[in-house]
């Protein structure tokens, strides 16, 4: 085979991938199977009729698998029979973990697929690269242990080496899960949560690599996820789970929910039984069983670079701009493909399946999506495997969510834009520095509605909305209340939010504590402290945000959601709208809304831009 042939180029790339994954790649004449934990021998002759294995894989001095190499562009499913034939042809005089050899790879150096013969009903799957020898050794040793429920005396009577074959892989164990506990201590699973967990486990038992759970905002998606993650670690042997969140503050919130979860098995808290790490740097705790991270941090870790703190706090979609063009990810030995067995993606927007898709597909893991608002891209990414569908109408009917009314406020410039005439003096704001200067127009300046509050800001329009809300909230929205209910305002950007806060305070005649801006640029109090105050204290009455509270953040007392920005993505709009749907006990609501007749049975969307008319 010529050195420049497609086959030779593929072998060179396969050699690099094997070496990067910790394998010592050797020619047969120089073979030393004890030179490293993992040794890959090139062009190994097998028994007559079985040909020559492109690579024979030794783990701890015993044969464990084969690699079938093909030129780039070749399809791999068609050569699985050849790999299987290699696995059966090892000479009887050579040491092997079990026969036929359990681990089969087919690779072009660009595409690689893997079959774990220890699984029940082994099925090939695409992998980003090769597993490390240590991982294959762990699988082999786990499979050499008695399966759950087998007594030592029974185990002794079983014939090696096939006596435990297929009993202790993740797939085998997830098929033998114990009955789900639905009530324990102060905890009780909703019927929808029970269905979601059972359907997910049934999907995993069928070896479906991806699954999507749709549950309405406020119906307990995170608690559902923690419940099934606990079971998959405890009973199915999942070694490590990656829990992906949209922003850093949601990671901190999720970490608290893991810490508060009490086991239905032994009364330990999750964090007492298993280490849960919230990744705030690029250092992965190898002893952690759950790692909580943003996908942009995971991308940076795989690229081997530090992530700016503000990038971790941006939403996934906003963080795209920090990375410009999506750079391809190469194999990183610091984070092998087997680092995670399960990846859970919690409410990330559709961009997670575009720029960030390669992060999800780097790891050899089952992918589980959680969402309140699936779209076509999400549905397709998870192979149309929707294991639970529990929407807002059903959640309202079950008393898990409250419904909403829409209150429309229209202004002329919001609907049609406007014209600033020549000769008019404008105040120009430099966004990065917020420096202001006066500028006289030479020509008429027309602006469209979509430019309002981004490139053009009209304080009069904001003031009109603020006055309307001030004068009408009680008569039109909550006539039995004496104080404005907790109100969340969505602005277009940080500068827009700044203007809104100032005008709201002025028009209401209230102090700084009445209305607060909660964005990534908030300084002094950390955004989490302001969110906590908004959730649990009398002040602030109004929180103005861009997208920091748009997804995931749990603020049950919110009863008014004001849209002063347009939203093109239906999924994102549903997420923002979902900030008001959560139910709350009357006593808890009275803690932030003193007075009589305080009860949350609905919330109100105040639509200032017509976003609900596109719903």
C-alpha positions in Angstrom: 0.0 0.0 0.0 1.6 3.3 -1.2 2.3 5.9 1.4 0.2 8.4 -0.4 -2.8 6.2 -0.9 -6.2 7.0 0.7 -5.8 3.9 2.8 -2.4 4.9 4.1 -3.7 8.4 4.9 -6.6 6.9 6.9 -4.1 4.7 8.8 -2.0 7.7 9.7 -5.0 9.5 11.1 -6.2 6.4 13.0 -2.7 6.0 14.5 -2.9 9.6 15.7 -6.3 9.1 17.2 -5.2 5.9 19.0 -2.1 7.5 20.3 -4.0 10.6 21.5 -6.3 8.3 23.4 -3.4 6.6 25.2 -2.7 3.6 23.0 0.8 2.5 22.2 0.6 1.8 18.4 3.2 -0.9 17.4 4.2 -2.9 14.3 4.0 -6.6 14.8 7.8 -7.2 14.6 8.3 -4.7 17.4 5.4 -5.9 19.6 5.5 -5.6 23.3 2.0 -6.1 24.7 3.2 -5.0 28.2 4.7 -1.7 27.1 1.5 0.2 28.1 -2.0 -0.5 29.5 -3.3 -0.3 25.9 -1.3 -1.6 22.9 -2.6 -1.5 19.3 -0.7 -4.0 17.0 -0.9 -3.2 13.3 -1.6 -5.9 10.7 -2.1 -8.8 13.1 -2.5 -12.3 11.4 -5.4 -14.3 12.7 -6.5 -17.9 12.3 -6.8 -19.2 8.8 -9.9 -17.9 7.1 -10.1 -14.8 9.4 -7.6 -12.6 7.6 -5.4 -10.0 9.1 -6.7 -7.5 11.7 -5.8 -3.9 10.8 -5.3 -3.3 14.5 -5.5 -5.8 17.4 -6.1 -4.1 20.7 -4.5 -5.4 23.9 -5.6 -4.2 27.3 -3.4 -5.1 30.3 -1.6 -7.8 28.3 -4.7 -9.5 27.0 -6.5 -9.1 23.6 -9.8 -7.1 24.0 -10.8 -5.8 20.6 -10.0 -4.9 16.9 -10.1 -1.9 14.6 -11.1 -2.3 11.0 -9.5 0.6 9.0 -11.1 2.0 5.8 -10.2 4.9 3.5 -11.9 8.2 4.2 -15.3 8.4 2.6 -16.0 4.6 3.0 -19.3 3.7 4.8 -18.8 1.8 8.0 -21.9 -0.3 8.5 -21.0 -2.4 5.6 -17.7 -3.6 7.2 -19.1 -4.6 10.6 -19.2 -8.3 9.5 -15.5 -8.1 8.8 -14.7 -6.7 12.3 -16.9 -9.4 13.8 -14.9 -12.0 11.8 -11.6 -10.6 13.1 -13.0 -10.8 16.7 -13.5 -14.5 16.3 -10.2 -15.3 14.7 -7.7 -14.9 17.6 -5.3 -17.8 17.8 -6.2 -20.0 20.9 -2.6 -19.7 22.2 -2.9 -16.0 22.8 -4.4 -14.4 25.9 -7.8 -12.8 25.6 -10.3 -11.3 28.0 -13.1 -13.3 26.4 -13.8 -14.8 23.0 -15.0 -13.5 20.7 -13.2 -10.2 21.5 -15.8 -7.8 22.9 -14.7 -4.4 21.5 -15.1 -3.7 17.8 -14.2 -0.4 16.0 -14.5 0.6 12.4 -12.8 3.8 11.4 -11.7 6.0 8.5 -9.8 8.4 10.7 -12.7 10.9 10.1 -15.6 8.7 11.1 -15.4 6.1 13.8 -18.0 3.7 15.1 -17.9 1.3 18.1 -19.7 -1.8 19.2 -19.6 -3.0 22.8 -19.9 -6.7 22.7 -20.5 -6.8 26.5 -24.0 -5.2 25.9 -27.1 -7.2 25.5 -28.0 -7.1 21.8 -24.8 -5.2 20.9 -25.4 -2.3 18.5 -22.8 -0.1 16.8 -22.8 3.6 17.5 -20.8 6.6 16.1 -18.0 7.9 18.4 -15.9 11.0 18.0 -12.7 9.0 18.6 -11.4 5.9 20.4 -11.9 5.1 24.1 -8.9 5.1 26.4 -7.5 1.6 27.4 -8.5 2.4 31.0 -12.1 2.7 29.9 -12.1 -0.7 28.2 -10.4 -2.2 31.3 -13.1 -0.7 33.5 -15.8 -2.2 31.4 -14.1 -5.6 31.4 -13.6 -5.6 35.2 -17.2 -4.4 35.8 -18.4 -7.2 33.6 -16.3 -9.7 35.6 -18.2 -8.8 38.8 -21.4 -10.7 39.8 -24.5 -9.0 38.5 -27.0 -7.4 40.9 -28.9 -10.0 42.8 -26.4 -12.9 42.2 -25.1 -14.5 45.5 -21.4 -15.4 45.8 -22.3 -19.1 45.9 -24.4 -18.9 42.8 -21.6 -16.8 41.1 -19.0 -19.5 41.9 -21.1 -22.1 40.1 -21.2 -20.1 36.9 -18.7 -20.8 34.1 -16.1 -18.2 33.3 -15.5 -16.2 31.2 -19.0 -15.8 29.8 -20.7 -16.2 33.2 -21.4 -12.5 33.7 -21.3 -11.4 30.0 -23.8 -8.6 29.4 -25.0 -8.3 33.0 -23.1 -5.2 34.3 -23.0 -2.7 31.4 -25.1 0.4 31.7 -27.5 -1.0 29.1 -27.9 -4.3 30.9 -28.5 -2.6 34.3 -30.9 0.0 33.0 -33.1 -2.9 31.9 -33.2 -4.2 35.5 -34.1 -1.0 37.3 -36.0 -1.3 40.6 -39.6 0.1 40.9 -39.8 3.9 41.0 -40.5 5.3 44.5 -43.1 8.1 44.0 -43.5 9.3 47.6 -40.9 9.6 50.4 -40.6 11.9 53.3 -41.8 15.4 52.3 -41.4 14.6 48.6 -44.0 13.4 46.1 -43.7 13.1 42.3 -46.4 14.6 40.2 -48.1 12.0 37.8 -46.4 13.8 34.9 -43.0 13.4 36.6 -43.7 9.7 37.2 -44.6 9.2 33.5 -41.6 11.1 32.3 -39.1 9.0 34.4 -40.7 5.7 33.5 -40.8 6.5 29.8 -37.2 7.7 29.8 -36.0 4.6 31.5 -37.9 2.5 28.9 -36.3 4.5 26.1 -32.8 3.9 27.6 -33.6 0.2 28.0 -34.3 0.1 24.2 -30.8 1.6 23.7 -32.2 4.8 22.1 -29.3 7.2 22.2 -31.4 10.4 22.5 -34.6 11.3 24.2 -36.6 14.5 24.7 -38.8 15.4 27.7 -41.3 18.2 27.2 -42.7 19.5 30.4 -44.4 22.9 30.9 -42.5 25.6 32.7 -43.1 25.2 36.5 -44.1 21.6 36.3 -40.9 20.4 38.0 -38.5 19.5 35.1 -35.4 20.0 37.2 -36.7 17.8 40.0 -37.7 15.2 37.5 -34.2 15.3 36.0 -32.5 15.0 39.4 -34.7 12.0 40.2 -33.8 10.1 37.1 -30.2 11.1 37.3 -30.0 9.7 40.9 -31.6 6.4 39.7 -29.2 6.1 36.7 -26.2 6.6 38.9 -27.5 4.5 41.8 -29.0 1.6 39.9 -27.7 1.7 36.3 -24.1 2.5 37.1 -23.8 5.8 35.3 -20.3 7.0 36.2 -20.7 10.7 35.5 -23.5 13.0 34.2 -23.1 16.3 32.5 -26.0 18.7 33.2 -25.9 21.6 30.7 -27.6 24.9 31.6 -28.2 28.0 29.6 -26.4 30.5 31.8 -24.1 30.5 34.9 -26.8 31.8 37.3 -29.0 28.8 36.3 -26.1 26.5 37.1 -25.9 27.9 40.6 -29.7 27.5 41.0 -29.5 23.9 39.7 -26.6 23.1 42.1 -28.8 24.2 45.0 -31.6 21.9 43.8 -29.3 18.9 43.6 -28.0 19.7 47.2 -31.6 19.8 48.5 -32.7 16.5 46.9 -33.1 13.8 49.5 -32.7 10.2 48.3 -35.8 8.0 48.4 -33.5 5.0 49.2 -31.4 6.0 52.2 -32.4 9.5 53.3 -29.1 11.0 52.3 -29.0 14.3 50.4 -27.7 14.0 46.9 -24.6 16.0 47.7 -23.8 13.8 50.7 -23.9 10.6 48.7 -22.4 11.8 45.4 -20.2 14.8 44.6 -21.9 17.5 42.5 -19.6 20.0 40.8 -20.7 23.3 39.3 -18.0 24.1 36.8 -16.8 27.7 37.3 -13.3 27.0 35.9 -11.8 24.5 33.4 -10.9 22.1 36.2 -13.1 19.0 36.1 -13.4 17.1 39.4 -12.7 13.5 38.4 -14.5 12.3 41.5 -17.7 14.2 40.7 -20.7 12.1 39.6 -22.6 15.2 38.3 -21.0 18.2 36.6 -23.1 21.3 36.0 -21.9 23.6 33.2 -22.8 25.9 30.4 -22.2 24.6 27.0 -19.9 27.5 26.2 -17.6 26.5 29.1 -17.5 22.9 27.9 -16.6 24.2 24.4 -13.8 26.2 25.9 -12.6 23.3 27.9 -12.4 21.1 24.9 -10.6 23.8 23.0 -8.1 24.1 25.9 -8.7 27.8 26.6 -10.1 29.8 29.5 -13.6 31.2 29.3 -14.2 34.9 30.2 -16.5 35.2 33.2 -19.0 37.3 31.4 -19.3 34.6 28.7 -20.4 32.0 31.3 -23.2 34.4 32.4 -24.5 35.1 28.9 -27.3 33.0 27.6 -26.2 30.3 25.1 -27.6 32.2 22.2 -25.9 35.5 23.2 -22.6 33.7 23.8 -22.5 32.7 20.1 -21.3 36.2 19.2 -18.3 35.7 21.4 -17.1 32.8 19.3 -17.8 34.2 15.8 -17.4 31.3 13.4 -17.9 27.8 15.0 -14.4 26.4 15.3 -14.1 22.6 14.8 -13.3 20.6 17.9 -10.4 18.2 17.9 -9.9 15.3 20.3 -8.6 16.6 23.6 -6.8 13.9 25.7 -7.6 15.9 28.9 -11.3 15.1 28.3 -11.7 11.6 26.8 -14.9 10.8 24.9 -16.0 8.6 27.8 -15.9 11.4 30.4 -19.7 11.4 30.6 -22.2 8.6 30.3 -25.2 10.9 30.3 -25.7 14.4 29.0 -28.8 16.3 30.1 -29.5 19.6 28.2 -31.8 21.9 30.2 -33.8 24.5 28.3 -31.0 25.6 26.0 -32.2 27.5 22.9 -32.1 26.1 19.4 -28.5 27.5 19.0 -27.4 24.6 21.1 -28.0 22.3 18.2 -26.1 24.5 15.7 -22.9 26.2 16.9 -22.7 23.9 19.9 -23.9 20.6 18.5 -20.3 19.4 18.2 -19.8 19.6 22.0 -22.8 17.3 22.5 -21.6 14.8 19.9 -18.0 14.8 21.2 -18.8 12.6 24.2 -19.9 9.0 24.0 -23.0 9.6 26.0 -26.8 9.2 25.9 -28.4 12.6 25.3 -31.5 13.7 27.2 -33.2 17.0 26.5 -35.5 18.9 28.8 -37.7 21.6 27.4 -41.0 23.4 27.9 -41.0 24.6 24.3 -39.7 22.2 21.7 -39.3 23.3 18.1 -38.7 21.4 14.9 -34.9 21.6 15.2 -35.0 20.2 18.8 -37.4 17.5 17.8 -35.2 16.4 15.0 -32.0 16.5 17.0 -33.5 14.1 19.5 -34.4 11.7 16.7 -38.1 12.4 17.2 -38.0 10.4 20.4 -40.4 12.5 22.5 -40.8 10.3 25.7 -43.0 12.8 27.5 -45.3 15.6 26.3 -46.9 17.7 29.0 -47.9 21.2 27.8 -49.1 24.3 29.5 -52.8 23.7 29.0 -52.6 20.3 30.8 -50.5 21.8 33.5 -53.1 24.5 34.1 -55.8 21.8 34.2 -53.8 19.9 36.8 -53.2 23.0 38.9 -49.5 22.9 38.2 -49.5 26.2 36.3 -51.7 29.3 36.3 -53.1 30.6 33.0 -52.7 34.2 31.8 -54.5 37.2 30.3 -53.1 39.6 27.8 -53.3 43.4 28.2 -52.2 45.4 25.2 -50.6 48.8 25.3 -50.0 50.4 21.9 -48.0 53.5 21.1 -47.7 55.2 17.8 -43.9 54.8 17.4 -44.1 51.2 18.5 -46.5 50.4 15.8 -45.2 52.5 12.9 -41.9 54.0 13.7 -41.4 57.8 13.2 -39.5 60.6 11.6 -37.1 63.0 13.3 -37.0 66.2 11.2 -33.9 67.9 9.9 -32.5 70.6 12.2 -33.6 68.7 15.3 -30.9 68.2 18.0 -30.5 64.6 19.1 -28.5 63.2 22.0 -26.2 60.5 20.8 -25.2 57.7 23.2 -22.0 55.7 22.7 -23.1 52.3 23.9 -19.7 50.9 25.1 -18.8 54.1 27.1 -22.3 55.6 27.6 -20.8 59.0 26.8 -23.4 61.4 25.4 -23.1 64.2 22.9 -25.5 66.5 21.0 -25.9 66.2 17.3 -28.0 68.2 14.9 -29.7 66.4 12.0 -28.9 67.7 8.5 -31.6 65.5 6.9 -34.8 63.9 8.1 -34.2 60.7 9.9 -36.7 57.8 9.6 -36.7 54.8 11.8 -38.7 51.6 11.7 -40.4 50.0 14.7 -37.7 47.3 15.0 -35.0 50.0 15.4 -36.8 51.5 18.4 -34.8 51.2 21.7 -31.9 49.6 19.9 -30.4 52.2 17.5 -33.1 54.7 18.5 -34.4 55.4 22.0 -37.5 57.5 22.6 -38.0 58.2 26.3 -41.6 59.5 25.6 -42.6 56.1 24.4 -41.2 54.4 27.5 -42.9 57.1 29.6 -46.3 56.5 28.0 -46.1 52.8 28.8 -45.0 53.5 32.4 -47.8 55.9 32.9 -50.4 53.6 31.4 -49.2 50.8 33.7 -49.2 53.1 36.7 -52.7 54.4 36.1 -54.4 51.3 34.9 -52.9 48.2 36.7 -55.3 48.4 39.6 -58.5 49.3 37.8 -57.9 47.0 34.8 -55.7 44.1 36.1 -55.8 43.6 39.9 -58.7 45.7 41.3 -58.5 44.0 44.7 -54.9 44.7 45.3 -53.4 47.7 47.1 -49.8 47.4 45.9 -48.5 46.6 42.4 -47.9 42.8 42.2 -44.4 41.6 41.4 -43.7 42.7 37.8 -41.0 41.5 35.4 -40.2 43.8 32.4 -38.2 42.5 29.4 -36.1 45.2 27.7 -34.2 45.0 24.4 -30.7 45.6 25.8 -28.8 46.9 28.8 -29.2 50.6 27.8 -32.9 50.2 27.2 -33.2 48.5 30.6 -31.4 51.4 32.2 -33.8 54.0 30.7 -36.8 51.9 31.7 -35.8 51.7 35.4 -35.2 55.4 35.6 -38.6 56.3 34.1 -40.5 53.8 36.1 -39.1 55.2 39.4 -39.9 58.7 38.3 -43.4 58.1 37.1 -44.3 56.1 40.2 -42.7 58.6 42.4 -40.8 55.9 44.2 -37.2 55.3 45.3 -34.4 53.1 43.9 -35.6 50.0 45.7 -39.0 50.1 43.9 -37.5 49.2 40.4 -34.2 47.4 39.8 -32.3 46.4 36.8 -31.2 42.7 36.8 -28.8 42.0 34.0 -25.3 40.7 33.6 -23.9 44.2 33.9 -25.5 44.8 37.3 -22.8 45.6 39.8 -22.8 46.1 43.6 -25.2 43.3 44.6 -24.7 40.2 42.6 -27.6 39.4 40.2 -28.5 36.3 42.2 -28.9 38.5 45.3 -31.3 40.8 43.4 -33.2 37.9 42.0 -33.5 36.4 45.6 -34.8 39.8 46.9 -37.3 40.0 44.0 -38.5 36.5 44.8 -38.7 36.7 48.6 -38.7 40.4 49.7 -41.2 43.3 49.4 -38.7 45.2 47.2 -38.1 45.5 44.4 -41.7 45.5 43.0 -40.4 45.7 39.4 -37.4 43.9 38.0 -36.2 44.9 34.5 -34.1 42.4 32.6 -32.9 41.6 29.1 -32.7 37.8 29.1 -31.1 36.9 32.5 -34.5 35.9 34.0 -35.9 34.8 30.6 -35.3 31.1 31.1 -35.3 28.7 34.0 -35.1 31.2 36.9 -37.9 30.3 39.4 -39.7 33.5 40.7 -43.1 32.3 41.7 -44.6 35.6 43.0 -44.4 37.2 39.5 -48.0 38.2 38.4 -47.2 40.7 35.6 -44.9 40.1 32.7 -44.3 43.2 30.5 -42.9 42.8 27.0 -41.1 46.0 25.9 -39.0 44.0 23.3 -40.1 41.9 20.4 -39.1 38.2 20.3 -38.6 36.4 17.0 -38.2 32.9 18.4 -41.4 31.3 19.5 -39.4 29.0 21.9 -37.7 32.0 23.6 -41.1 33.8 23.8 -42.6 30.8 25.5 -39.7 30.7 28.0 -40.1 34.4 28.8 -43.8 34.0 29.2 -43.2 31.0 31.4 -41.8 33.3 34.1 -45.3 34.0 35.3 -46.9 30.6 35.2 -45.7 29.1 38.4 -48.1 28.5 41.2 -47.4 29.8 44.7 -49.0 29.2 48.1 -51.1 32.0 49.5 -48.9 32.4 52.6 -45.8 32.6 50.5 -47.4 35.2 48.2 -48.5 37.3 51.1 -44.9 37.3 52.3 -44.1 39.7 49.4 -47.6 41.1 48.8 -49.2 42.0 52.1 -52.9 42.6 52.2 -56.3 40.9 51.9 -57.5 38.8 49.0 -53.9 37.9 47.9 -54.1 34.8 45.7 -52.4 33.9 42.4 -54.8 32.3 40.1 -53.5 33.9 36.9 -50.8 36.2 35.6 -51.1 39.1 33.1 -48.9 39.7 30.0 -48.6 43.4 29.3 -47.8 43.4 25.6 -46.3 46.7 24.5 -44.9 45.5 21.1 -47.5 43.1 19.7 -45.6 40.0 20.6 -48.7 38.0 21.5 -50.3 38.9 18.2 -47.7 36.8 16.5 -48.3 33.9 18.9 
